[in-house]
Amino acid sequence: MTGPLVIWLAYSIHGDEASGAHAALEVSYQLSHSQTPWVKQLLDEAIVLITPTQNPDGFDRFSTWTNNYTGKVKVSDENHNEHRQNWPSGRRNHYFADLNRDWLFLRHPESRGRIALFHKWQPHYVGDFHEMGHNQSYFFQPGVPTRTHPFTPKENQRITEVLAGYHADALDKVKQPYFSKQMFDDFYYGKGSTYPDINGAVGILFEQASVRGQEQESENGKLRFADAIANQVATSYSSLKGALALKQALIDYQSQFYKRKDKHLPSGREVGFLVSASSDPGRRDDLASLLRQHQIRYFYLNDNIKQGKHRYEQRDSLFIPINQPQKTLLLALFDQRTEFEDATFYDVSNWNLAHSYQLHIARDVSLNVDDLLLEPTINKPIAIAPSSVAILIDWRQQNAAPMLQQLLENDIKVKFAAKPFNLMNNQLELNFAAGTLQVPLGKQKLSANELANLITSLANTHGVDYQVTNSSRASAGIDLGSPDFHPINKVKPLVITGYGTNSSEVGELWYYMDQHLGVPLTQVDSSRLPRLSLEKYTHLFLSDGSYDNFDDKLARKLGQFANRGGVIVAQKGALEWLSRGNLLRADLRKARFFEQLFPTEGLTFAEQDKLNARKSIGGAVLALDIDPSHPINFGIDGEQLPILKNKALGLLKSSTPFITAATYADEPLLDGYLAMEYQRSLGGTPAIMVERHGKGAIVALTDNLLFRNIWLGSQKVYANSLYFIPELH
């Protein structure tokens, strides 16, 4: 295969890893001016893409901070403010997200633009430039060989090994120590150095000891920013020289990666994944958008299909052929494995979209794709007649929540059903689950005509289906005028930020409320909370964190907030502080409890790394058995909910009735790695509790159900906390 070599040098996806961004400018300048033979050959035979910073918001946050504390005399003391950023640091983007974990999930605009660029140019080589702890030296790949994902071809790792020689020579010339085949791995495909590996390219990770300013003392002597930049320039040049020398090998590798017979364009009868979002077109469409951006082909159904016990409907299902050009990436996105050669993970051990989207999936279905649809069928909104008495909205639809928020902002009265019911409609009996929204068409602020236009417009905007009824009488279950339909009030939530809180989890809450629900979320730094009046707020969110600066007086203040009707939604480490402050009545199992499950007697010194790997929870997917009748679970399909667990924390069974909404399944592990000690200990214990406190409540979550904003199945719990608690708990 002929054509130019395409090289992409991508820098500073973490905004406070600034040496890469500065190196990019030097490399760009030299490539545009140099007349050296190898550069002229490079520009004749290759296209070089350079992204100086992939995270402009984080880079701006970091540079502003460090420049504020830089003077004429450089201060190398690691305790100087210049080297100790304020919360949330420049590592993350505007929504406090780690963009180097978003290459697969594409929740953020920076990631979507980056993936579009990748597939436009189809690079053969990607250099991914980072920084690490200041007491390290310099790292380049290959990483730990046993921790490479099995889907990564052996030829990829062989080329990586050859390229390592170029990086070693470049750093040896400037007497910069380095290491390789340690610490970092090539397992999770959602990073800048691994996404290329599953897309026919070779991605290489570089890690420079971080100065986090101009100068800083380290165990290896004084670090200087200028030296860090020089090292990144050196490995940028070694990347260019190595890729140029291996031009044909890189081009042939990519060609062979896509040339296999099982990577053809889908046509005729194909075997593939049949997936259903169970009455939720919004989740299906989100998945379709994700697949489309990754160049994965899929089809919409032209009719409903019964497969096994599940009915795959036109409105909520996709068919994804396995044999297509992006087959390897497709299999990686739906990879299911619980056994590993090396159980050490730099990031999560599993990211199976079937779990995060809570999909019903049949993996070996044969359909004729020529009979399927390239575009979804669009249901026309049902007409709202003058005789109509109410609009009913299925809460299982993920976009029902943002539509509800818009209705509340327009002062429309909305109720939710605490129990299921059936209604007759055109001689058909329709089933409605608990959580169904009812918009009564009488006694509203708007006229019947204005309300009908508003609902139709919002339903079109959010892609939400609704039903119209001409009678409040149910054929089974509660009538529409039942006291088991509860009014939904406007919400005004607040989240605690700052030191002691986990910035990524705060950011995920913010992103969910801002980008999905459309709810204004007040962010208050923890230092201001003691002086802040909470009277106008309905909900207080506490992410994971230590909360070490919270005292008993503040605990009493939050207790009064709950007693007056406020809802405290707390997860992971926040539960420990609530327990210390006697706000959470349930007993916790903390890290110390789980630590003693792993005996060390008889182990040698060399075995401690393997023990630490078993004790680490590297993002495993667990099953929760949920109580579908509990309002915190309304709208969740089925009686089991997949979640991602990455912290050793649990709750003890409580003798108080009706407060446990979900427990870990007796055999909880669905995907990824979790030591058997954890599995046995967690099985059957609570994962979600809702405790009554006066007129309010505490929602206790042992896990982050929004993880990286890709867990669309479990995010419903937060919407339920907002709109259904404390009205019903």
C-alpha positions, 0 to 999 in steps of 0.5 A: 500500500502506498501513500504518505505516513501520517504521524500525530503528536498529541500533547498535554491532554492533562492541562497541568502537564505543561511541558508537552504543550511547550515542546509542541511549539518548539517542534512545530517551529523546527519542522517549519524552518529546518533544512536538515536532510531528515526533516526534509525527507519527513515532510516529503514522505509524511503528514505530521499533525500536532496538537499542542494542548488537548485540554485548553480549559485545564491548561489555562487553569494551571498556567494562571495558577502557577504564573501567579506564584512565579517570581524573579527568583525561582522557588524550588521548594515542593511546598511552594504554592506554585507547585501545589495547585488549588482545587480542582487543579488543571489536570481536568477540563471545564467539567473536571473530567479526565479527558484521557479517560474519555477516548471511548465514551466521548462525553465531552466536546474535546473528545468528540473533536479529537476522535473526528480528527483521528478518523479523518486522518487515520494516523499510523503513529500517535505520540501521547505526551504526559507528565508523572510524579516529580520524583520519577524520571522518564517513561516510554512504552512498551509498558508492562507486557502482561497488562496489554489487552489481548485484542492488541495485535502482537505486531503492534507491540513488536513495532512499539519495541523497535520504536523504543530503541529510538527513544532510548537513544535520544534520551541517552544522548542528553543523559536523561534516565528513563524506564520502560515495561513498568508501572504503565500498561496498554489495557484500557482502550479509552486513553490516548496511547491505547485508542490508536492500538485498537484502530490500526495505529501504534500509540506510544505513551511518554511520561516526563517527571513533572515540575509543576512550575519552573523549578522543583526539588526531587529525589533525583535532584532539581527539576527544571521546566526547560529540561522537561521541555527538552526531554519532550522535544527529544522524544518528539524527534525520536518519534518522528525519526522512528516512525519515518524509519518504520514507515512501510512497517507502519503502513503495512500494519494498518493495512493488514489490520483492516484487510482481514476478510472478517472486516468487510462492509456489512451486506446481506445476512450478517451475525451481530449484536442485537441490543435493546434499551428497553422502552428508552429510545434516548439510551439507544440514540446515545449509543448510536451516536457513540458508535457512529463517531467511532465509525462503527456501523449499525442498523435500526430495526424495521419491525419488532423481534422476539429473541429469547425472552426479550422483545426487541422493539423498533423504538429502542433497539439496534443491530450491530454486525460483528464483521465490519471494518471496526470489528476489533473496536466493536468487540472491545466496546462490548468485551466481557471478561473476568479472568486476567493474566495480570490482575493489576490495572492502571485504570478500569478492568472493564468498560462493557457498554452493555452494562453502562447502557443497561442493555439487553443484548443477544450476541449471535443473532443473524439478520439480513442487514439489507432489510434493516434501516439506516435511519430510525423511524420517527413516531408522530406525536399523539394529538391532544384533544379537547376531551383529553384529561391527562398526559402520561410519560413513561419515566423509563425514558432517560429524556423524560427527566430533562422534559420534566425539568422544563415542565417544572420551569414553566410552572406546569403541575406534574405528578408521579405514580407511586404504584403501577396501573393500567389504562384502556386506550383505543380498546388496548390495555396499556401498562404503566410502571411506578414512576410514570409522570402525569400532567393533568390537563385541567387547572394548569397555568396555561390554557389547554391549547398552550399546554398541548403545544408546549408538551408537543414541542418538548416531546419533539425536542427531547425525543420523548414518547407520551400517551394521552388519556380521556379518562382518569379511570384505571382498568387495573391499579390506581386511578389518575386521581389517586393519592398515590399520585404525588406532586413534583416540586421544583428543585434547587440542588447544591453540591459541595466542592473544594478540598476534601471532595473528589473533583471528578465526581463533583464534575460528573454531577455537574455535567449530568445536571447541566448537560442532561437534566438542565438543572442549575446546580449551585457549587459551594466551596466546603470552606463557605458551607458553615456560613451558608444558609441552606433554607432555599435549597432542596438537595445537598450532594456530597461526592466521594471525599475525606471531608476532614475539615467538617466538624460536629457543628456542621453535622448538626447544621446538615441534620437540621437541613434534613429534618426540615425536608432537605435531601442529602445525597451522599456517596462513597467517602462522604458516607464515612463523614456522615457516619462520624457526624451521627447523621447516617444511622447505617453501619459502614464497612470501611477499608480497614474491614476489607483489609483484614480479609487478605491475610499476609501470613506466609507471603514473601516480600516479592509477593506484596505487589501481587497482593496489592493487585488483589486488594485493589478494586480497578473498576469492576462491574457488579450487579445490584439486586434492586427493589423496583417498588422503591422510588429511588429505583423508579424507571430502572428496567428489571430487578437488577442494575449493573454498576461500576465499583472502584472503592472498598466500602460497604454497608451493613444490613440494617434492622430498620425496615424499608430503607434498603433499596438495593443490595449487591447480588449474592454473586455480584461480579458481572465483568472485570476483576474483583478479588473473591474476598470482596465478592464473598463479603459484599454479596447480599449487603446494602448498596443503596439506602434511603434513611428518613430524617424528619421531613427529609432524607439521606440517600446513601450510595456506596458507589458512584453511579455516574462514573465518567457520565457513561453509566446511563442505566444507573444515572436514573437514581440521581433524577429519582433523588431529585424529583421523588425524594423526599415526597416518597421515602 
